[in-house]
C-alpha cells in the first residue's frame, strides 16, 4: 500500500481521468509490498501472467501499458517488431494487443525467465511469435550471463553466471527488408550490439534502446548517439534512473553495479 500511496500522490489527477493509470495504482496497492523474487500470478489489462518478481513487474506494466513507451505508428497492418529482452512477455503482450498482425521476434537469454515467457504467451493465447532463448549479442558463440532472477540479468553481471547461447543480431537484421520497431532492453549489451549492427540500422524505422553503463566499464554514450545520427535518426532521451547529489551518489541505488540508465527513442523524420 505504501508504494501505491507514494505514486498516487505524485500524480493524483491521473487516477481520476486515466483508466489504465487507475488500474496500475490498484495493482501497486495489491502487490507493492509482495516479497521480491517470489512467483505470483497477476491479472492485468485482460492478461494473467506468472511473474517471478512482482515489484519489478509493476514498473514494466507502468512503462509498457500505462505510459505506452513502445507505441509507434506502423506503415502497414503487419509491422515487423524485434523485441530484444522480452523478459516474461509484458512487451510481447502489448505488441500483440496493439498490433494484432505484427510479425514479432522475441529474444530472452535467461533460461528460467524464457520458460515463464513461453508459459505466459501460451496461456494468454498470444500466438505466432518467433521465440529465441538466446542472448542478443555480436556473435553466435555463446556468452557468460549473470542471472538476476527478474529483469536485470546481464552479460556484464559477475554474479550467478551461466553460459547461454547467443545470436548475432546483425545477421538477423540483414535478412529483413525493413524493421518497424527494434526494441533493445538487453542490460548493457547494447553498447556492443549497436556498433556491430551499424550497417543494418538503415532498415530500422523506430529504435528503442534502454542504455546502461556499469561501474568500471567504459561509458560510450557518445559513440551510440553518433551512430544514431549517422544512421539518419532523430532521438529523444529520457532519464530512467535518477540520482540525487550525483557527485556524491555515483551509483544507481536499485542496481549498485550501474551508474547510468537512459531510455533512448530513435526515429526517422517523415
WOVEN-V483527 format. One record per residue. N is the residue number from 1. RES is the residue in one small letter. SS is DSSP state (H for helix, E for strand, C for the rest). PSI is psi in radians with two decimals (999 if undefined). Layout:
((N,RES,SS,PSI) (N,RES,SS,PSI))
//
This chain:
((1,x,C,-0.61) (2,x,H,-0.76) (3,x,H,-0.77) (4,x,H,-0.76) (5,x,H,-0.71) (6,x,H,-0.80) (7,x,H,-0.76) (8,x,H,-0.81) (9,x,H,-0.32) (10,x,H,-0.47) (11,x,C,0.92) (12,x,H,-0.72) (13,x,H,-0.62) (14,x,H,-0.53) (15,x,H,-0.57) (16,x,H,-0.36) (17,x,H,-0.27) (18,x,C,1.90) (19,x,H,-0.74) (20,x,H,-0.69) (21,x,H,-0.68) (22,x,H,-0.72) (23,x,H,-0.67) (24,x,H,-0.75) (25,x,H,-0.70) (26,x,H,-0.65) (27,x,H,-0.69) (28,x,H,-0.65) (29,x,H,-0.61) (30,x,H,-0.66) (31,x,H,-0.01) (32,x,C,-0.46) (33,x,C,0.27) (34,x,C,2.60) (35,x,C,2.32) (36,x,C,2.61) (37,x,C,0.59) (38,x,C,2.15) (39,x,C,2.42) (40,x,E,2.67) (41,x,E,2.14) (42,x,E,2.26) (43,x,E,2.34) (44,x,E,2.31) (45,x,C,0.70) (46,x,C,0.04) (47,x,E,2.78) (48,x,E,2.04) (49,x,E,2.51) (50,x,E,2.20) (51,x,E,2.18) (52,x,C,-0.31) (53,x,C,1.67) (54,x,H,-0.65) (55,x,H,-0.92) (56,x,H,-0.54) (57,x,H,-0.63) (58,x,H,-0.71) (59,x,H,-0.50) (60,x,H,-0.80) (61,x,H,-0.79) (62,x,H,-0.85) (63,x,H,-0.74) (64,x,H,-0.81) (65,x,H,-0.60) (66,x,H,-0.93) (67,x,C,-0.27) (68,x,C,0.92) (69,x,C,-0.35) (70,x,C,0.16) (71,x,C,2.41) (72,x,C,2.97) (73,x,C,1.87) (74,x,C,2.63) (75,x,C,-0.25) (76,x,C,3.09) (77,x,C,-0.22) (78,x,C,1.18) (79,x,C,2.67) (80,x,E,2.15) (81,x,E,2.19) (82,x,E,2.01) (83,x,E,1.59) (84,x,E,1.92) (85,x,C,1.07) (86,x,C,-0.28) (87,x,C,-2.26) (88,x,C,0.05) (89,x,C,0.14) (90,x,H,-0.81) (91,x,H,-0.68) (92,x,H,-0.74) (93,x,H,-0.74) (94,x,H,-0.81) (95,x,H,-0.74) (96,x,H,-0.63) (97,x,H,-0.73) (98,x,H,-0.61) (99,x,C,1.40) (100,x,C,-0.52) (101,x,C,0.21) (102,x,C,2.57) (103,x,E,1.87) (104,x,E,2.29) (105,x,E,2.17) (106,x,E,2.32) (107,x,E,2.24) (108,x,C,2.14) (109,x,C,-0.66) (110,x,C,2.04) (111,x,H,-0.72) (112,x,H,-0.80) (113,x,H,-0.63) (114,x,H,-0.71) (115,x,H,-0.62) (116,x,H,-0.69) (117,x,H,-0.86) (118,x,H,-0.75) (119,x,H,-0.80) (120,x,H,-0.73) (121,x,H,-0.74) (122,x,H,-0.87) (123,x,H,-0.22) (124,x,C,0.14) (125,x,C,0.47) (126,x,C,1.87) (127,x,C,3.06) (128,x,C,0.78) (129,x,E,2.22) (130,x,E,2.05) (131,x,E,2.44) (132,x,E,2.03) (133,x,C,1.16) (134,x,C,2.68) (135,x,E,2.28) (136,x,E,2.14) (137,x,E,-2.91) (138,x,C,0.04) (139,x,C,3.09) (140,x,C,0.44) (141,x,C,0.00) (142,x,C,2.81) (143,x,E,2.60) (144,x,E,2.38) (145,x,E,2.17) (146,x,E,2.10) (147,x,C,2.15) (148,x,C,-0.49) (149,x,C,-0.16) (150,x,C,-1.87) (151,x,C,0.39) (152,x,C,0.27) (153,x,C,2.58) (154,x,E,2.65) (155,x,C,-0.24) (156,x,C,-0.14) (157,x,C,2.44) (158,x,C,0.10) (159,x,C,2.45) (160,x,C,0.84) (161,x,E,2.51) (162,x,E,2.77) (163,x,E,2.17) (164,x,E,2.77) (165,x,C,2.61) (166,x,E,2.86) (167,x,E,2.36) (168,x,E,1.98) (169,x,H,-0.66) (170,x,H,-0.73) (171,x,H,-0.77) (172,x,H,-0.78) (173,x,H,-0.59) (174,x,H,-0.35) (175,x,C,-0.06) (176,x,C,2.61) (177,x,C,-0.74) (178,x,C,2.73) (179,x,E,2.11) (180,x,E,-0.70) (181,x,E,2.21) (182,x,E,1.87) (183,x,E,2.17) (184,x,E,1.78) (185,x,C,1.35) (186,x,C,0.49) (187,x,C,0.92) (188,x,C,-0.46) (189,x,C,-0.31) (190,x,H,-0.52) (191,x,H,-0.47) (192,x,H,-0.68) (193,x,H,-0.72) (194,x,H,-0.88) (195,x,H,-0.61) (196,x,H,-0.48) (197,x,C,0.13) (198,x,H,-0.62) (199,x,H,-0.28) (200,x,H,-0.12) (201,x,H,-0.30) (202,x,H,-0.33) (203,x,H,-0.22) (204,x,E,2.23) (205,x,E,-0.72) (206,x,E,2.33) (207,x,E,2.09) (208,x,E,2.26) (209,x,E,2.11) (210,x,E,1.86) (211,x,E,2.32) (212,x,E,2.57) (213,x,E,2.56) (214,x,E,2.56) (215,x,C,2.29) (216,x,C,-0.11) (217,x,C,2.67) (218,x,C,2.43) (219,x,C,2.04) (220,x,C,0.61) (221,x,H,-0.71) (222,x,H,-0.68) (223,x,H,-0.77) (224,x,H,-0.81) (225,x,H,-0.64) (226,x,H,-0.71) (227,x,H,-0.75) (228,x,H,-0.77) (229,x,H,-0.79) (230,x,H,-0.38) (231,x,C,0.05) (232,x,C,0.28) (233,x,C,2.58) (234,x,E,2.75) (235,x,E,2.73) (236,x,E,2.39) (237,x,E,2.30) (238,x,E,2.43) (239,x,E,2.22) (240,x,C,-0.60) (241,x,C,1.87) (242,x,C,2.72) (243,x,C,2.09) (244,x,C,2.54) (245,x,C,1.13) (246,x,C,-0.52) (247,x,C,-0.44) (248,x,C,-0.88) (249,x,C,1.70) (250,x,C,0.13) (251,x,C,2.86) (252,x,E,2.10) (253,x,C,-0.49) (254,x,C,-0.24) (255,x,E,1.52) (256,x,C,-0.22) (257,x,C,-0.20) (258,x,E,2.51) (259,x,E,-0.01) (260,x,E,2.34) (261,x,E,2.11) (262,x,E,2.66) (263,x,E,2.10) (264,x,E,2.16) (265,x,E,1.95) (266,x,E,2.36) (267,x,E,2.90) (268,x,C,2.49) (269,x,C,2.44) (270,x,C,999))
//
